[in-house]
Structures are given as C-alpha cells and as structure tokens.
C-alpha cells in the first residue's frame, strides 16, 4: 500500500482558532486553563 501525505499538513480553521484562544487565555489569565475536550 502506498500512502501519500500532503505537504504542508495542518489543522482546519476551527482547530487553529481553538489553539489561538487557549494560548490567548494562558497569556491573559495564566495557568491552569481547562478545556472540555482535547484540542
């Protein structure tokens, strides 16, 4: 079986936005930050 990987690979816009929101919350509020589901 031959597997082809796209380059560059990335996340969908929703995941990118979720990560940005968590990073912004860490900057503003500090740790710990809790999320309901895995990002």
C-alpha positions in Angstrom: 0.0 0.0 0.0 1.3 3.5 -0.9 0.4 6.3 1.5 0.8 9.9 0.2 1.0 12.8 2.7 0.2 16.3 1.7 2.9 18.8 2.4 2.5 21.1 4.3 0.0 19.5 6.6 -2.0 21.5 9.1 -5.2 21.8 11.1 -8.6 23.0 10.0 -9.5 26.6 10.7 -11.5 25.6 13.8 -8.6 23.8 15.4 -6.3 26.7 14.6 -8.8 29.1 16.2 -9.2 26.9 19.3 -5.4 26.7 19.9 -5.2 30.5 19.5 -8.0 31.0 22.1 -6.3 28.7 24.6 -2.9 30.5 24.0 -4.5 33.9 24.5 -6.3 32.7 27.7 -2.9 31.5 29.0 -1.3 34.8 28.3 -4.1 36.8 29.9 -5.1 34.5 32.8 -2.2 32.2 33.4 -2.3 28.5 34.1 -4.2 26.3 34.6 -6.6 26.6 31.7 -9.2 23.8 31.5 -10.9 22.8 28.2 -13.9 20.4 27.9 -12.4 18.3 25.0 -9.0 17.6 23.5 -7.6 20.3 21.2 
